[in-house]
Amino acid sequence: MEKGSENGVKDSIIRELEGSVNRAELEALADSLADAAPHEILARAVERFPRITFATGFGVEGCLLIDLIARYDLRIDLFTLDTGLLFPETYALWQRLEAHYRLTIRAVRPERTVPEQAAEFGDRLWEREPERCCGMRKVLPLSSALAPFEAWVSAIRRDQTRERAGVRIVEWDPTFGLVKVNPLALWSRADVWSAVRRNEVPFNALHEQGYPSIGCVPCTSPVLSGEDPRAGRWRGREKKECGIHARFDSRAVSWNSNREEMRGDVRTG
């Protein structure tokens, strides 16, 4: 499909969603689910938004949601953003989760491989322009991958970062133009780990090696005792978000404020 056609299709989908989703309804739905368990939130989301997907980054929260999706046999599409820069332990976990739960987690990849990106934009772009690198390897592919869906699930929690403190259980995502469901929004890190241990959910081995938050290899480092759990992400920089969970007008996506380019830059499989 030509990029212009893809753009038109996504614009049409966004217009359809904006016309069919009442913001007051989303607020009411979020309020009604305030005391619901995560699996109940997911089940209600599937019922209300049948075209729903979960983009997992294989953090411990994401692993818990995969467990719930499999255990309650919820019809939620699963994929991950394979930036080409993930830790070996993350790739190993990916395979382990698929085998353990007998499901498939699709790979969504950027248009350019890491060597192709280096050839066009220079080596180690993440050191010179981390926002641009995250944009090309995460934000753009996610935008295209979400195009066929009316809602997507995320594993974020309010207590993770200042930027996430205001997220609701169900809300409109203005960056990608669809409904966003955050089943763990009101949970704490302790809540998550308790459920993971109790249900023997597979998780990344790096979590037990000083990595509470895990992203791409070049931009993730161990966290020392007493540091913020996300201190190891883009260490030494103000940046603490890749742009996926940031508002569209934030710095995390401001390198491409045109939005016209936020489509089509993706490979799947």
N, C-alpha and C positions, 0 to 999 in steps of 0.2 A: 504494500500500500504506500502511495506517495505521502510524504510528510504533510503536505497541505490537506490531503484527505483525512489523515489521522487527526490533525488539528480540528478539522470540522466535526469529526465524529465525537471527539472529546468535548468540544464546545457544546454540541447538541446534548450530550449526556449530562453535562453540568447544568445546562438550562433546564432539562427535564427534572433533575434532582432538586434544584432550587425551587422549582414550581410545585413539586410533590411533597417536599419536606417542610413542614410548618415548624418554625423555630420555637414557638410556644409549646408545640407537641414534644420537641426534644427536651426542653426544660422540664416539662411535666414528667416525661419518661425518666429523666435522670433523677428527679426527686423521688419518684415511685420506687426506684431501685437502690436508694441510699442504704437500705438495710439488707439488701439481697447479697447472697454469696456469689462469688465470681462465676460459678457455673450457671447460676440462675440468670445472671446478667447476660452471659453469652447466649443462653437458650432464648431469652426474650429478644435479643438482637437478631438472632437467626429468624425468629418468627416475624419480626417487623421488617427486617431488611434481608430478604433471601439471598440477594447477590452480595455476599459478604466474604471478606478475606482477612487473613492474619499475616502480617509481615513480621516475622520473627528475626531477632538479631542474636538469638541463642544465649541471651542473658538468663540468669536464674529465673527471673519473672516469666520470660518467654517459654522456658522449659516447663514451668508450672502450667501455663495456659495450654500448651500442647498436650500435656497430661490430661487436663480437663476436657479438651476438645475430643481426644481419643476415648477417654473413659465414659463420657456421656454421649458418644457417637453423634456429635454435632456437625452439621453440614457446613463447614467453614473451610474455604480454600486456604492452603498454606504455601507460603513462599518465603525466601530469604534473599537479601541483597548480597550477592557474592562479588565483593569489590576486587577480588584477586589479591587482596592484601590481608586476609584473615589468618589468624594463628593456626598452626597445625592442629592444636588441641580443639579448636572450633570446628575444623573440618571433620575431625574424628567424632566429635559430639553429634554433628549433623547426621553422620552415618549411623551412630548408635541410636539416636532418637527414631530414625526411620525404621530400623530393625526392631527396636523395643516395642514400638506402637503399631508396627505394620502399616505405615502410611508413607506418603511421598511429600517431601518439602521441596517445591520447585526452586530452581536457581534462576534469579533475575540478575543479569550482568550488564555492566555499562557498555556503551557502543565501542569504546576503545579499550584494548588490553592495557596493562600497565606499561609495557614497552612502547606501545603505540602512543599512549599519552605522553611518555617521556620524549619520544621523537618529535611530537608536535609542540609541546609546551615546556620542554626541558625536564631534566631528571629531578626526582624528588620534589615534585610540585607541592606535596603536603608540607614541606618545610618553608617554602617561599609564599605560597598562597593556599593555606589550608581550607579556606572557605570555598575557593574555586574547585579544589580537589574533591571535597565532600560533595559539592554541587554536582560535579560530573559523575562521580562514582556512586553516589547515594540518592541525592534529591531528584535528579532527572530520571534515573531508572525507576525510582519509586513512583514518580508522577505518571509515567507511562503504564507501569504495572497495575496501578489502581484504576485506570481508565474504564475497564469493563464493569466495575463494581459500584454499588450504591453506598457501601459502608465498609470501613476497615477497622480491625481490632489492633490496639497497641498494648504494650505491657508496661507503660509508664505509671509511676506513682507520684502523688503530689509532693512527697517529702524528699524526692531525689534532687531537685534543683529549684532555684528561685523561679525559673521560667516555667516550671511545671506545677507550681503551687496552686494555680487556679484552674487546673483541668477538671472537667466534670466527667461523670461516669459515661454520659452520652452527650455529645456536642457536635456542632457543625465545624468542620475543618476548612477554614477559608484558604489555606495554602493549596490543598489538592482538590477542593470542590466536592466533598462528599461527607457523609456522617462518619464520625470517629467514636469508637467505643473503647473505653478504658476500664476494664473490669477490676483492675487492681488499684485504681486511683486512690482509694481510701485506706489501702493496706499499708503497713509499715514493712521495713526490711525484715524485721523479726517475724512478722506474720508469714511472709513469703517463705523464709527458710524453715519455719516450723512445718508448714504444709509440705514442702519439698522433702524434708527428712521423714515425715510421717508416712508419706505415700511412696517413698523410695523413687523419686523422680530423678532421672539422669541429669547431671549438670556438668559444666565445664571444669575440668581439673584445675585450671588456672585460678578458680575462685579460692582454692585452698593453698595458693602460692602467692597471695598478696595482691590479687587482681579482683577487686569487688566489681569493677565495671570494665568490660572488655569490648574493644572495637577492632580497628585495624592495627597491625603490628607496629608500623612506624609511629603511630599516635597514641599508643597505650603503654603505660609503665606501671610497675608495682606501686602500691600505696603504703606509706609508712604508718605506724601506729599513731593514732590521733589525728591523722589527716582526713579530709572530706573523702567519702567513698569515690567521688569522681575526680579527685585531684590528679590521678594518673592519666586522665584523658587530656591530650594536647597540653602536656605539662609545660609550665612557664608562660602560658598564654591565657588571656582573658576568656577565650573561647571554651565553652563547655557543652555545646550542642553541635551536632553535625548539620542541622537544618531541617531534619525530618519532622521534629516536634516543635519547631519554632514558628511563630507567626510569619506570614509572608513578607511583612515589611521589616522583619528583623535583620540584623547583620548576617545571620547565618545563611540567608538566601538573597541578600542584597546584591551580590556579585552579578546576579542575573535578574534584575527587577522587571524585565520585559515580559516574563512569563511565557512569551511566545515560544521560547526555546525549551520550556519545561515540559516537553512532550517528545515522544518518539525516540529518545536517546537510550535504547535498551535492547538487550538480547536476552532471550529466555532459553532455558534448557540446560 
